[in-house]
Amino acid sequence: MIKNEVRVAFLAAALSAAVTSAAGATNPPEIGKWCADLHRDLLSVNLERCHARAWQNGGSSMQGRPIPFTYWGNSKGRRVLVLGSVHGDEISSVSMLFRWMDFLDRTRKESFLRENYYLLAPLVNPDGYYVRPRTRVNASGVDLNRNFRSKLWPQQALTHWKVKTKSDPRRYPGKEAGSESETRLVEKWIEEFKPELIVTVHAPYGLIDHDGPIQFPKAGGPLPVKTLGSFPGSLGQYAGVEKKIPVVTVELGAAKKMPDQKVIEDILVFIMRAD
């Protein structure tokens, strides 16, 4: 019995060491597996660099998958919450966050990008991402971007879904606001991290949308800036309109194809220059 216990302890220690990077970050086994799974799926996810980041598990999806996040930058700077793959079939949004993290790592010490404090969560909807075929909605069949607890959700969300979308299952807001663990996690980040800016990456409209108080530079945008409007239970309505936290939605041009590296970098620089 003692020998078996020692063997189990040794295997557990070995597994933990396997996710310890050369940079010294030690992540729990479920985060190591998360990195490995993403690396197998996406060329944008370098396995060594993923392991090297100090990830925290924010919580679990409806099917129990971890939803990791990490911090980057100056903890005394402007707080920026960055979200990828709120919709599980928009895989370019996952790649975008990993490319942005690599870009931030390469920025010079004097870069204004380093003056911010980022909370980055590349894969908010892992159940929708890992099911085959991938789905916009989560494991409960809910569009997370229609499930936030906005004030008018009880009066408007289901009616809007039935009338405006003709009960499109890809845009189902759920039975009640905040019913999904993934939605509640993002709400928790907003409450506890207290972001001054929220950036969320979607596809495939090829533009930059925004809700809440924000002014973009007048020229030099890598994508056109347009206001599409918010929806009952959307992040733009919940955080941008009601909480007055600027919400910038980057709509990439394709759900499965990334823009070139310069455009990727220019998008982040453009957004972070906004007031």
ChimeraX attribute file (.defattr): number of C-alpha atoms within 10 A of each C-alpha:
attribute: neighborCount
match mode: 1-to-1
recipient: residues
	/A:1	6
	/A:2	7
	/A:3	8
	/A:4	9
	/A:5	10
	/A:6	11
	/A:7	12
	/A:8	12
	/A:9	12
	/A:10	12
	/A:11	12
	/A:12	13
	/A:13	12
	/A:14	11
	/A:15	14
	/A:16	16
	/A:17	14
	/A:18	15
	/A:19	25
	/A:20	19
	/A:21	18
	/A:22	11
	/A:23	12
	/A:24	12
	/A:25	14
	/A:26	20
	/A:27	22
	/A:28	16
	/A:29	17
	/A:30	15
	/A:31	21
	/A:32	20
	/A:33	15
	/A:34	17
	/A:35	21
	/A:36	18
	/A:37	14
	/A:38	19
	/A:39	16
	/A:40	11
	/A:41	12
	/A:42	13
	/A:43	10
	/A:44	17
	/A:45	22
	/A:46	18
	/A:47	18
	/A:48	16
	/A:49	15
	/A:50	23
	/A:51	25
	/A:52	18
	/A:53	20
	/A:54	18
	/A:55	21
	/A:56	16
	/A:57	16
	/A:58	18
	/A:59	18
	/A:60	18
	/A:61	21
	/A:62	16
	/A:63	12
	/A:64	11
	/A:65	16
	/A:66	22
	/A:67	22
	/A:68	21
	/A:69	20
	/A:70	16
	/A:71	18
	/A:72	17
	/A:73	17
	/A:74	14
	/A:75	13
	/A:76	9
	/A:77	14
	/A:78	16
	/A:79	20
	/A:80	23
	/A:81	22
	/A:82	21
	/A:83	24
	/A:84	25
	/A:85	28
	/A:86	30
	/A:87	29
	/A:88	29
	/A:89	25
	/A:90	26
	/A:91	26
	/A:92	24
	/A:93	30
	/A:94	27
	/A:95	24
	/A:96	26
	/A:97	24
	/A:98	20
	/A:99	19
	/A:100	17
	/A:101	20
	/A:102	16
	/A:103	14
	/A:104	17
	/A:105	13
	/A:106	9
	/A:107	12
	/A:108	10
	/A:109	10
	/A:110	8
	/A:111	9
	/A:112	12
	/A:113	19
	/A:114	19
	/A:115	16
	/A:116	17
	/A:117	19
	/A:118	25
	/A:119	20
	/A:120	23
	/A:121	26
	/A:122	26
	/A:123	25
	/A:124	29
	/A:125	30
	/A:126	27
	/A:127	26
	/A:128	27
	/A:129	24
	/A:130	16
	/A:131	13
	/A:132	9
	/A:133	9
	/A:134	17
	/A:135	20
	/A:136	23
	/A:137	24
	/A:138	27
	/A:139	19
	/A:140	15
	/A:141	16
	/A:142	22
	/A:143	28
	/A:144	32
	/A:145	22
	/A:146	28
	/A:147	28
	/A:148	29
	/A:149	22
	/A:150	24
	/A:151	14
	/A:152	13
	/A:153	24
	/A:154	15
	/A:155	10
	/A:156	14
	/A:157	23
	/A:158	20
	/A:159	15
	/A:160	17
	/A:161	20
	/A:162	14
	/A:163	10
	/A:164	10
	/A:165	13
	/A:166	11
	/A:167	15
	/A:168	11
	/A:169	15
	/A:170	15
	/A:171	20
	/A:172	23
	/A:173	29
	/A:174	21
	/A:175	13
	/A:176	15
	/A:177	22
	/A:178	21
	/A:179	17
	/A:180	22
	/A:181	18
	/A:182	25
	/A:183	23
	/A:184	18
	/A:185	18
	/A:186	21
	/A:187	18
	/A:188	13
	/A:189	14
	/A:190	19
	/A:191	10
	/A:192	9
	/A:193	14
	/A:194	15
	/A:195	21
	/A:196	15
	/A:197	26
	/A:198	25
	/A:199	20
	/A:200	24
	/A:201	26
	/A:202	28
	/A:203	22
	/A:204	16
	/A:205	13
	/A:206	16
	/A:207	21
	/A:208	22
	/A:209	21
	/A:210	25
	/A:211	24
	/A:212	19
	/A:213	13
	/A:214	16
	/A:215	12
	/A:216	15
	/A:217	12
	/A:218	8
	/A:219	7
	/A:220	11
	/A:221	17
	/A:222	19
	/A:223	18
	/A:224	10
	/A:225	17
	/A:226	10
	/A:227	12
	/A:228	12
	/A:229	12
	/A:230	17
	/A:231	18
	/A:232	27
	/A:233	29
	/A:234	23
	/A:235	28
	/A:236	30
	/A:237	26
	/A:238	28
	/A:239	24
	/A:240	22
	/A:241	19
	/A:242	14
	/A:243	13
	/A:244	17
	/A:245	21
	/A:246	23
	/A:247	26
	/A:248	25
	/A:249	25
	/A:250	24
	/A:251	20
	/A:252	24
	/A:253	17
	/A:254	17
	/A:255	20
	/A:256	14
	/A:257	15
	/A:258	18
	/A:259	13
	/A:260	8
	/A:261	12
	/A:262	9
	/A:263	14
	/A:264	18
	/A:265	17
	/A:266	15
	/A:267	17
	/A:268	18
	/A:269	15
	/A:270	16
	/A:271	21
	/A:272	17
	/A:273	12
	/A:274	13
	/A:275	11
